[in-house]
Amino acid sequence: MQLTVVLPAKNESAGLRKTLPRIRDVCPDAEVIVVDDGSTDDTADVARVLGAKVISSPYSMGNGAAIKRGARAASGEVIVFMDADGQHDPVSIPDLLQPLAEGYDMVVGARDSSGQANVGRSLANGLYNRVATWMTGQSIRDLTSGFRAVRADRFREFLHLLPNGFSYPTTITMAFFRSAYAVTYRPIKVVARVGTASHIRPLRDGFRFLVIIFKIATLYSPMKIFLPMSLIFFGLGASYYSYTFVTDNRFTNMSLLLFSAAVIVFLIGLVSEQVSALVYGRGKN
């Protein structure tokens, strides 16, 4: 299988000096694409000197946008996505490629707790994994890992779903499960990044990552969220009505509001389920 390695990079010249030669050592025949996401350093020049194809953006569009641009430009049947900051070891690439030959459509490099940037990130990723496992019924070991190998044609089916920000791994993983494409995991080791600190800021991006949890649920099966919420409203309405009937022998406006909310939430979930089905079908038309 012809291989393309895509590395989104923003001010990662130091990391590329370490990563690109190691990719060449492990995969000498692979096409290597560095997507320069509006860097202000010499990222693009370093990548060209080290033999990579460079796609430059005039301004920063986001990690997800860089992934999409790299996927469109890739000529390989298989694409490996990895970080340009030196955290991902190219030695792991053959391990990610092997399951593809066995029939899998995507192989994700799964980090252990030592591979997380800090305790907060480790706890957050653990929560994402549990929510996604509950939604899909499959064991998801690392939902947010950016080191993965995919069949290019499968991946491109979902480009229209991918955000331009940092949560592309979440979206593409859930999309593959939703479409019954085979996904598996392989353990990887992660080392300290080279160069500047991570572009993710806990305070600035905390709310955005919280939204990811709700996105996981609504992306895969909205009714798994909306139906329980509807039942909760219905239960509250029934309980309050029972109380007011016993105490005052009447049906109150609050009971009506809670029953109405139950019906509305259920209908929203039903419509969301249909929209989700249409969205996933779009990529195959």
N, C-alpha and C positions, 0 to 999 in steps of 0.2 A: 504494500500500500504506500502510495506517495504521501509524504509527511510534510506538514507545514507547522512551524512553531511560531505562535503569535505572542508578543510581549508588549502590553500597554506600558508606556513610560512617560512620566512627567518629572523632569529634573533628576534623572536616574543615570547620569553618565558614569558615576563610580560603580554602581551596581552592574551596569552593562559591561564594563571592563572585566568584571569577574565572571559574569554569567555567559556571555556570548562565546568566548573561547571554549568553555566547558560544554556548551551545546554542540559545537563543532566536533569536539572530541567524541561525544557520545553518538551524535547523529550527523555524520559528515555529509550525507546526501540530502539532508532536509532543507526545505525552503524556510528561511528565518525572516520574519517580518517584525519590525519594531514600529509601533504606532506612537509617534511623538505627540503627546497631548498638550501642545502649546508650551513646551519647555522654554525656560529662560536661560538655561545653561547650554553646554555643548552636547546634549544627549544625541541629537540627530547626527552630528559629525562623528561622534564616537561609534555609533551604530554602523555608519557607512564604512568607516575605516576597518571595522571588524567584520565586514562582509555581509551585513544584514541589509535587506530591502527596507527602506524607510518611507513611512507615510506620515507626513507632517500636517498638523492642524495649526491654523493661524492664531487660535486661542484655545483655551482649555474647554473641552466639551464634556469631560467626565470619563471615568474608567469604563463604564458600560458602552459609551459611544466609541471609545477606542477599540473595545472588543468587537463591536459591530463592524467598524471600518476594516479591521484586520480580517474578520471572517469573510467579508465580501471580496477582499483582495487575494485571499488564500487560493492556491491552485491545487493543494493536496487533497486527497480523499479523506485524510484524517487530519484534524487540527489539534495541536496541544496548546493550551493556554497556560501561561505561567507568569509570575511577577518578574519585573526587571530589577528588583532591588537586592537580589542575591539570596533571598530567603528560601527559594525553591531550588533544590539540587537537581540539575539535569540528569544525574545518574539514575534518578527514579523514572525517567521517561520510558525506558523499555518495560518496566513493570506495569506502567499504565497502558501501554500498547497491547500487551499480551492478551488481556480479556477481550479486546476488540476482535481479535482473530478467532475467539471462541463464540462470537455471536452477540456480544454486548454492543450497545450503541453509545454509551458514555461510561467512562471510568473516572472516578473522582479521587484525588489524593486526599486521604483522611488524616488530619493532624491529631495527635494526642494532646493532653492538657499542657504538656511542656512546649508545644508549638504555638500556643496562644500568646498574644502580645502582653497581656496582663490578666489578673484575676477577674476583673470586670468583664473583659472580652470573653474569657473562658466561660463564665457563668451565662452570659448573654447567648453565646453560641450553643451552649448546652440546652438552653430553653428553646432556641429555634429548632434544634434537632428533635427535641421531644414533641413540639407542636407539629412539625412536619411528619414525624413518624406516626402520630395519631391520625393526621389527616389522610395519609396515603396508605396506612396499614403495612408499610414497608419499613425496615430498619434503616434510618438515615444517620450515618455516622459523622458527617461533616457537611452541613448544608451550605456554608458560606466559603468553602475552600475555592481559591482561584486557580488551583493547579489541577487541570483535568484534560483528558483526551476524549474527543468526540468524533463521530462520523460527520463530515462537513455538510453533507446534504441534509441530514437530520437537524443539525444545529441551525442551518439557515431557514428552516421552516418557521422558526420562532423569533427571528430577528425583530419582527414588528412588535413583539411583546416585551422585549428587553428594555429596561430603563437606561438612561444615560449616566446614572449615578453609580453608587457602589454596590447595589443589591442584585446585579445581574446573575451571580451564581444561584441565588435563591430562586429567581424566576425561571431560569433554564432547567434547574433540577426538577421543580414542580411541574413544568411543562412536559418534560420527558416522562415522568410518572403518569401524568394525566393522559398522555397519548399512547401509553402502553409500550414505550420504548425501554429496553432493558438497561438498567443502571446498576453498577457495582462500585465497590470501594477498594482501594489499596492503601495500606499505611505508608506515610511519607514522614521524613524528618524535616523540620524547619529550623533554620539557623537565624541568627540576628541579621537584620537588614543592614545593607551598606548605605552610607550617605545620610541624608536628612531623615528626620523623624517621619512617621507615617502621616499621610495626608488626612487621615480620619481623626477627628477631635471628639472625645467622649461627650463634652457638654454641647458642642455645636450640633453633633450628629446623633445625640442620644434619642431625641424624639423621632428622627428619621428611622433609626433602627427599631424603635418601638412599633412604628407603623408596619415594619416588615412582618411582624407577627400576624397582624391582621391581614396583610397582603397574602401571606402563606395560605391562610384559611380561605379567603375569598377567591384566590387564584385557582385552588384545586377543586374545592367542593363547597360552594357558598352555603348550601343547606345545612352543612354540619355546624355552622355558626348560627344562621338565622333561625333554624328550627328550635334549638334549645332556648334561644332568646324569646321566641314566640311562646313557647310552653311556659317560660318563667312569667311572662306578662299575663298569660291566661291563668296560671296558678295564683298569682297575686290578685287578679280580678275576682276569681272564684272565692278565694279566701276572704277578701274584703266584703264581697257581697254576702257571704254566709254570716259574717260578723254583723253587718248592718241589718240583715234580715232578722236575725235573732234579737238584736238589741232595739231596733227601731221599726222593724217590719217594713223596710223600704229598700228600693234599688237606687243607689246614689250615682251622681255624675262621675265620681272617681272610679266606680266599678265599670261604668260605661267606657271611660277613657282607657282603662287597663285592658278591657276586652277588645276595644278598637285597635289599641297598639299591638295586641297579639295578632290580630288579623292582618294589619298593615305590614308588620315585620315578616310574617309568613309569606305574604304576597311579594314583598321585595326580594326575599330569598329565592322564591320560585322564579321570578324574572331574572335574577342574577345567575341562577343555575343555567337558564336557557342562553343568556348572553355569554356565559363562560363556554358553553358547548359550541356556540357559533364562532367565538374568537379562536378556539383551538382548531376548529375545522377550516378556518380561513387559510392557514398556512399550507394546506394540502390541496387547495383548489388551483 
